[in-house]
Amino acid sequence: MFGWIVLIVFSIAAWLLWESDKNGWALMSLIGVIVGVMMIFSIGPFKWPGYTNPEQAINFAAKRDQLNITLYTVDDVGGAGPTAGNAIYILENTQKKGYVFKHDGKYFYLLERVTYIDNVNDPTSKYSYAVDAIPVDQKGDIPGDYRSVNIQEYTGGHAKEAVGLKYSDLPF
């Protein structure tokens, strides 16, 4: 927002100064315009919030989804089964090349947690999971309507499992 204000103010100033033949001041104002454009592109709507490192993203999401994970996660202890020992995964936004998804004007991490495994030691065993949407700016508990969300609705088909954590390696 601040970048847009700088851009508008200095653009008007540059135009007015140029019209009144004060070229030196007009050039100084053009520098302000350039600074405004740089601010817009570095801070503005083109940069999504959230972590760009998958480990930081999964730790943030797991800490906020702690109760859900503790109550419902199935642990593939041996690591030989279908989830290779991982109980939760952070999903990567393949379209934006990060770990944040935008849905209804809000930004979310999507945490996939394993909820059922037929046979933990069988690599061909079937398993199921739930996906929780963790708001990027969430400080407390995750609201109920963000648990077990429709993954297609939140991702638009642009998601893949990025990093997984074992139940014993969770940050709580």
Buried (B, 14 or more C-beta within 10 A) or exposed (E): EEBBEBBEBBBEBBBEBBEEEEEEBBEBBBEBBEBBBEBBEEEEEEEBEBBEEBEEBBBBBBEBBBEBBEEBBBBBBEEEBBBEBBBBBBBBBEEEEBBBBBBEEEBBBBBBBBBEBEEBEEEEBEBEBBBBBBBBEBEEEBEEEBBBBEBEEBBEEEBEEBBBBBBEBBEE
